[in-house]
Amino acid sequence: MVKRIAYAILTVFIAITLNFVLFRALSGDAVSALRCKQCSKAFKEAQRRDLGLDESKWVQYKLYLADLAHFDLGNSVPSEKPVRGELIVPIKNSLPMIALGTLFAIVFGTLVGVVAAWRRGTFADKGGLYTALGFYSMPTQWLGLMLIFFVAGAVGLPTSGIKTPTLGLFTDASTWEVAVDRFKHMILPALTLGLVLYGDYALIVRSAMLETLGEDYVLTARAKGLKNWTIVRRHGLRNAMLPIITLVALSLGFIIGGSITVEYVFSYPGLGLLTVEAIDKRDFPLLQAIFMLLTLSVIFFNLIADLLYFKFDPRVTT
Amino acid sequence: MSLIEPLQAADEDALAEGIARSSRPGFVRTAIAGNRAALVGLAILAFFVFVAVFAPFLEPYDPTAKTGPVYDPPSSAHWLGTDDGGGDMLSLLIAGSRVSLAVGFIAALVAILIGGTVGILSGYFGGKTDTVLMRFTDYMLVIPDIPLMIIAAALFGRNLKNIIVIIGIIYWTSTARLIRAQVKSVRERVYVKRAQALGAGNRRLVFKHVLPQVAPLLIANTVLMIALAIFAETFISFLGLGDPSTISWGRLIENAFTGEATINNAWWAIVPPGVCVTIVILACTMIGQSVEDALNPRLAVGHLSVRRFRVRTLDGKAGAE
């Protein structure tokens, strides 16, 4: 266990270094990519000196590590505001939406996966399997567009942004109204995310369940005359939980990265949309910070998955 | 990751059995022929490849020209209507199949070449080579691939070659891990040891004895990788980072979005490209999965045939098996 945590910490360090290599060594530097009218050569030189880009790569690397140790992620180049501050609101916007989508996927994925495995070969199984496969194969951004086109209008849900522009403009909106408005804006992005993930999860749960239901102890349980539901819950699902939990935890790390297109489609002002904007403006410091955040979240969830595996499977000791 | 290993190890024995049969000539062919889903997938894929190859002859109009009014609904002149520039949707769709499939096939090939080489080197030589290569693979695995791909595409310029290379370079990791595990078990088999004792060199052992054994797994992986690569291309294009001079399905989806097809009520500009992508990915998944199933006899035996789906997660990561 200690070994795993140490391993994760080492990975973090390597990721930080890779991040430096990717953004500083491979791509020229933040200033040369800057495009603006006032960006004369002299201005660029001055900028470069400010950012320490005229030093050797090794000195830059040391500076970079020192800054990181102080949680100083640098300043966004176009707006000149600290990157750290620019990240907070988008993260706050993204997290509830992602959580909602993931929750949806876990609940429905598990439900459909279990039913499909238990009623194997029946209509329920085929239906579940093919819808899951279908959602699994759809490009996320396209699914979002389809929802905007075919669902949003029909049920009257907003399709872009996080807040109705007119809300609270003429009359004071109560906290409750604001919350409801926000939730409404969250539904469609979360549903898009949830449906694609649902495809993944349902397939994983189904195959894990099929495997456990084929074990001898399930046959024994049936021979003992236990009720179907008891077998599924206590003997099947309980054992299938192990691969499911770890795979879900593993995938969680990648969800934030995957929400980029979802947020772009719905103009949802979260971390994903921020990424797209940062790319548009070639805002390297911001991009670097986002990328690091995403990498760290993957490492974090990998560690969680490892620890969960460790906790749920007493056979694994190292 | 340390985590993937126990998950993989469970399947290793069963896979090794399957691998033993897999070098028989025509294994992949039999595996596909014996499975209805795989046959359907193959037929679909063949159809799209045909369309892509003969695209210039099949397009009713020049896809880049304005041949009708803007957002004209489907009619006998334009079977799938027109897009925001008055271009014929059907022609665009056919032209798009070319780039999308090319990106899919070539990027998958790049990924498989890198992943296969790393996997075979790592599994065959073991020891230090293995440690170093697998450590590296592990670190690559935790890098969020879609963000990396987008950033790389933005940094290195918007052209098709870059996009293909970027996708290929980012997607090799899962293949490397899978192949390594197989090569490791093949390497310990008696006939390999015997060939070695008879004086066969490394190159001969790898090409004559190891590679044929893992070839079906490589093929299955390639097909699954094609799906991932096509998927990735739609992502990159959708964010406006695709090659501006080419038409692909990803670009068409982007076009429907930026051209505000939803507001113009032009379902014919939104639905078809996405359906094409979905169908092709579905087809690849069905083929790849059935070959993998055939490799794993335990899964096919008796009343339980377990499909093992990779965690693709949202962004197309083939994370763990």
Contacts between the chains, C-beta under 8 A, distances in Angstrom:
chain1	res1	chain2	res2	distance
A	4	B	2	6.6
A	7	B	2	6.8
A	11	B	138	7.6
A	11	B	139	6.5
A	11	B	142	6.0
A	14	B	139	5.4
A	15	B	139	7.2
A	15	B	142	6.6
A	15	B	143	7.1
A	18	B	139	7.1
A	18	B	143	7.0
A	22	B	148	7.8
A	22	B	151	7.5
A	26	B	155	7.1
A	27	B	155	4.5
A	120	B	304	7.9
A	133	B	282	6.3
A	133	B	285	6.9
A	134	B	278	6.9
A	134	B	282	7.1
A	136	B	285	7.4
A	136	B	309	7.4
A	136	B	312	6.8
A	137	B	227	7.5
A	137	B	277	7.8
A	137	B	278	4.7
A	137	B	279	7.8
A	137	B	281	4.0
A	137	B	282	4.5
A	137	B	285	6.5
A	138	B	274	6.8
A	138	B	277	7.7
A	138	B	278	5.0
A	139	B	231	6.3
A	139	B	234	4.5
A	139	B	235	7.4
A	139	B	238	7.7
A	139	B	250	7.7
A	139	B	253	6.6
A	139	B	274	6.1
A	139	B	277	5.3
A	139	B	278	7.4
A	140	B	235	7.9
A	140	B	314	5.9
A	141	B	234	7.1
A	141	B	235	7.3
A	141	B	238	4.7
A	141	B	253	6.3
A	141	B	257	7.3
A	142	B	234	7.3
A	142	B	253	5.2
A	142	B	270	7.7
A	142	B	273	7.4
A	142	B	274	3.5
A	142	B	277	7.0
A	142	B	278	7.8
A	143	B	274	7.7
A	145	B	253	7.1
A	145	B	256	6.5
A	145	B	257	6.1
A	145	B	262	6.7
A	145	B	270	5.4
A	145	B	274	7.4
A	146	B	270	6.9
A	146	B	271	7.4
A	146	B	274	6.9
A	148	B	262	5.3
A	149	B	261	8.0
A	149	B	262	4.9
A	149	B	267	6.3
A	149	B	270	5.8
A	159	B	262	7.8
A	193	B	314	6.8
A	196	B	314	5.6
A	197	B	313	7.5
A	197	B	314	6.4
A	200	B	309	7.3
A	200	B	311	6.2
A	200	B	312	6.1
A	200	B	313	6.5
A	203	B	307	7.1
A	203	B	309	4.0
A	204	B	309	6.2
A	204	B	311	6.7
A	206	B	307	7.6
A	207	B	306	5.0
A	207	B	307	5.4
A	207	B	308	5.4
A	207	B	309	6.4
A	210	B	304	5.6
A	210	B	306	4.8
A	211	B	304	7.5
A	211	B	306	5.4
A	213	B	304	7.5
A	214	B	302	7.5
A	214	B	303	7.6
A	214	B	304	4.3
A	214	B	306	7.8
A	243	B	7	6.4
A	246	B	3	6.2
A	246	B	7	7.2
A	246	B	320	7.8
A	247	B	311	5.2
A	247	B	319	7.8
A	247	B	320	6.1
A	250	B	1	7.9
A	250	B	3	7.1
A	250	B	311	6.1
A	250	B	319	5.4
A	250	B	320	5.9
A	251	B	311	4.9
A	251	B	313	4.1
A	251	B	314	8.0
A	251	B	317	7.9
A	251	B	319	6.7
A	253	B	142	7.7
A	253	B	144	7.6
A	254	B	144	6.1
A	254	B	145	7.7
A	254	B	146	7.8
A	254	B	313	4.2
A	254	B	314	6.5
A	254	B	315	5.5
A	254	B	317	5.2
A	254	B	319	7.2
A	255	B	313	6.6
A	255	B	314	5.8
A	256	B	144	7.6
A	257	B	144	3.8
A	257	B	145	7.4
A	257	B	146	4.9
A	257	B	147	4.7
A	257	B	314	7.6
A	257	B	315	5.1
A	258	B	146	6.2
A	258	B	313	6.0
A	258	B	314	2.5
A	258	B	315	3.8
A	259	B	314	7.0
A	260	B	146	6.5
A	260	B	147	6.8
A	260	B	150	7.0
A	260	B	235	8.0
A	260	B	239	7.4
A	260	B	315	7.8
A	261	B	235	6.1
A	261	B	238	5.8
A	261	B	239	7.0
A	262	B	314	7.9
A	264	B	238	7.4
A	264	B	239	6.6
A	265	B	257	6.8
A	275	B	147	6.5
A	275	B	150	7.2
A	276	B	239	5.9
A	279	B	150	6.4
A	279	B	151	6.9
A	279	B	154	4.7
A	279	B	239	7.2
A	279	B	241	7.5
A	282	B	154	7.6
A	287	B	151	6.3
A	290	B	147	7.4
A	291	B	144	7.5
A	291	B	147	5.8
A	291	B	148	7.4
A	291	B	151	6.5
A	294	B	144	4.3
A	294	B	147	5.4
A	295	B	142	6.4
A	295	B	143	5.9
A	295	B	144	6.0
A	297	B	144	7.9
A	298	B	142	4.8
A	298	B	143	7.4
A	298	B	144	5.6
A	299	B	142	5.2
A	302	B	1	5.7
A	302	B	3	6.8
A	302	B	142	6.2
A	305	B	3	5.5
A	306	B	1	7.5
A	306	B	2	6.4
A	306	B	3	5.0
A	309	B	3	5.9
A	309	B	6	7.2
A	313	B	6	7.9
A	316	B	6	6.3
